[in-house]
Amino acid sequence: MEKNDQSNEMKRRDFLRAGAMVAASALFLPLSGTKVFGALSATQAKKSIPAVKLNNGLQMPMLGFGTNTLGGEVAERCVADAISVGYRLIDTAHIYGNEEAVGVGIKKSGITRKELFVTSKLWVDFAGYESTKKAYQTSLDKLGLEYLDLYIIHRPRGDVKGSWKAMEELYEAGKIRAIGVSNFDPDQLAELMKYAKIKPVINQIETHVFFQEHDSYKDLKKASVQMEAWSPFAAGRNNIFSNPTLAAIGKKHNKSIAQVCLRWHFQRGVVAIPRSTQKSHMTENLIIFDFELDKSDMETIATLDLNKTQFPEWT
Ligand SMILES: NC(=O)c1ccc[n+]([C@@H]2O[C@H](COP(=O)([O-])OP(=O)(O)OC[C@H]3O[C@@H](n4cnc5c(N)ncnc54)[C@H](OP(=O)(O)O)[C@@H]3O)[C@@H](O)[C@H]2O)c1
């Protein structure tokens, strides 16, 4: 191994080790049986979020905070609120136009960088080797951060191969702790795997009770690529928050529809990143580790699958 490679490898190992320490502090501490929404202390919430070990050894919280559509001061406040109630995984993207505001929210929260897991995404306009490297630096500058925990290709468009090579190099140089993809179907993922020196750790895709994505689910499990759910509530579409089947399951467990949905993602082993502008919802969405959906609940939820996107305008 060349000297530079060795030092890069050491930097990378330090990164991974730091991540494991964060995750160890975040690993299970069951809540004391509380089933009321609302007052959950930041300490309880933080300790209650389990972590998953990605295929490169990095630990990632199973539940995070999404920021699509949040901008300016709203994004700043929501990110700071989310961190204050216990979220440690924050998901943003160049195309959301809010990386600067997310960065301000992180600063406002007063949390130390190493306690967080921050994701951003490479937009399609920057596909290609050189432009990916530049876009990554621009995201860092906007966020005011020195590294990202996870950087992902937002959509499989343009020169994906060039982008992946650039991301592999950034990863190997210790500048990103993990690299992944988003919105890749099984064929697109298989294509990437043909030339990837480094396997993606994650595929962030649309999945929720109305679009359960069984093929991708099986495929990703087989490939040891973590599935992450975007729009875990289908962004409220198809009247998810008044669905009678989900309401009945919630009633049985003294939980809200939102909590049933997030628990369902968690029991499938899928990372979810719900968005909310309301602190009470942010807190409610964290209280999902003190109950369990049983086999019949899971079978009932399986029947809600419509097997189609709720966002046809994006395909
Ligand atoms: N990779 C991609 O292509 C992609 C695409 C889309 C999204 N994403 C990521 O995934 C994240 C989540 O998806 P999303 O933002 O589309 O939507 P979502 O998280 O599925 O749903 C957000 C909606 O749910 C409501 N909500 C949240 N908690 C609630 C609760 N406890 N009770 C009732 N309503 C509740 C929110 O309203 P309130 O504000 O009133 O709480 C908001 O209207 C995004 O923010 C983004 O980070 C990625």
PDBQT file of the ligand as one rigid body, heavy atoms in Angstrom, charges set to zero:
ROOT
HETATM    1  N1  LIG A 401     -34.516  10.609  -2.751  1.00  0.00    +0.000 N 
HETATM    2  C1  LIG A 401     -35.604  11.165  -3.220  1.00  0.00    +0.000 C 
HETATM    3  O1  LIG A 401     -35.856  11.217  -4.437  1.00  0.00    +0.000 OA
HETATM    4  C2  LIG A 401     -36.599  11.749  -2.257  1.00  0.00    +0.000 A 
HETATM    5  C3  LIG A 401     -37.874  12.125  -2.713  1.00  0.00    +0.000 A 
HETATM    6  C4  LIG A 401     -38.785  12.639  -1.770  1.00  0.00    +0.000 A 
HETATM    7  C5  LIG A 401     -38.421  12.761  -0.434  1.00  0.00    +0.000 A 
HETATM    8  N2  LIG A 401     -37.157  12.417  -0.023  1.00  0.00    +0.000 N 
HETATM    9  C6  LIG A 401     -36.747  12.548   1.403  1.00  0.00    +0.000 C 
HETATM   10  O2  LIG A 401     -37.723  11.878   2.218  1.00  0.00    +0.000 OA
HETATM   11  C7  LIG A 401     -38.201  12.787   3.210  1.00  0.00    +0.000 C 
HETATM   12  C8  LIG A 401     -39.618  12.462   3.667  1.00  0.00    +0.000 C 
HETATM   13  O3  LIG A 401     -40.530  12.468   2.586  1.00  0.00    +0.000 OA
HETATM   14  P1  LIG A 401     -41.591  13.666   2.344  1.00  0.00    +0.000 P 
HETATM   15  O4  LIG A 401     -41.000  14.907   2.842  1.00  0.00    +0.000 OA
HETATM   16  O5  LIG A 401     -41.965  13.598   0.903  1.00  0.00    +0.000 OA
HETATM   17  O6  LIG A 401     -42.875  13.287   3.132  1.00  0.00    +0.000 OA
HETATM   18  P2  LIG A 401     -43.326  12.340   4.375  1.00  0.00    +0.000 P 
HETATM   19  O7  LIG A 401     -42.285  12.332   5.429  1.00  0.00    +0.000 OA
HETATM   20  O8  LIG A 401     -43.798  11.038   3.803  1.00  0.00    +0.000 OA
HETATM   21  O9  LIG A 401     -44.615  13.129   4.874  1.00  0.00    +0.000 OA
HETATM   22  C9  LIG A 401     -44.550  14.452   5.335  1.00  0.00    +0.000 C 
HETATM   23  C10 LIG A 401     -45.959  14.887   5.700  1.00  0.00    +0.000 C 
HETATM   24  O10 LIG A 401     -46.411  14.118   6.824  1.00  0.00    +0.000 OA
HETATM   25  C11 LIG A 401     -46.946  15.004   7.809  1.00  0.00    +0.000 C 
HETATM   26  N3  LIG A 401     -46.670  14.417   9.122  1.00  0.00    +0.000 N 
HETATM   27  C12 LIG A 401     -45.466  14.134   9.668  1.00  0.00    +0.000 A 
HETATM   28  N4  LIG A 401     -45.622  13.569  10.883  1.00  0.00    +0.000 NA
HETATM   29  C13 LIG A 401     -46.951  13.504  11.113  1.00  0.00    +0.000 A 
HETATM   30  C14 LIG A 401     -47.717  13.022  12.191  1.00  0.00    +0.000 A 
HETATM   31  N5  LIG A 401     -47.157  12.472  13.274  1.00  0.00    +0.000 N 
HETATM   32  N6  LIG A 401     -49.069  13.114  12.102  1.00  0.00    +0.000 NA
HETATM   33  C15 LIG A 401     -49.670  13.664  11.009  1.00  0.00    +0.000 A 
HETATM   34  N7  LIG A 401     -48.981  14.142   9.946  1.00  0.00    +0.000 NA
HETATM   35  C16 LIG A 401     -47.621  14.056   9.995  1.00  0.00    +0.000 A 
HETATM   36  C17 LIG A 401     -46.221  16.310   7.606  1.00  0.00    +0.000 C 
HETATM   37  O11 LIG A 401     -47.037  17.369   8.063  1.00  0.00    +0.000 OA
HETATM   38  P3  LIG A 401     -46.603  18.313   9.318  1.00  0.00    +0.000 P 
HETATM   39  O12 LIG A 401     -45.506  19.194   8.792  1.00  0.00    +0.000 OA
HETATM   40  O13 LIG A 401     -47.863  19.032   9.621  1.00  0.00    +0.000 OA
HETATM   41  O14 LIG A 401     -46.155  17.414  10.414  1.00  0.00    +0.000 OA
HETATM   42  C18 LIG A 401     -46.049  16.343   6.094  1.00  0.00    +0.000 C 
HETATM   43  O15 LIG A 401     -47.196  16.895   5.481  1.00  0.00    +0.000 OA
HETATM   44  C19 LIG A 401     -38.073  14.134   2.490  1.00  0.00    +0.000 C 
HETATM   45  O16 LIG A 401     -38.277  15.225   3.353  1.00  0.00    +0.000 OA
HETATM   46  C20 LIG A 401     -36.715  14.001   1.876  1.00  0.00    +0.000 C 
HETATM   47  O17 LIG A 401     -35.710  14.225   2.850  1.00  0.00    +0.000 OA
HETATM   48  C21 LIG A 401     -36.253  11.909  -0.923  1.00  0.00    +0.000 A 
ENDROOT
TORSDOF 0
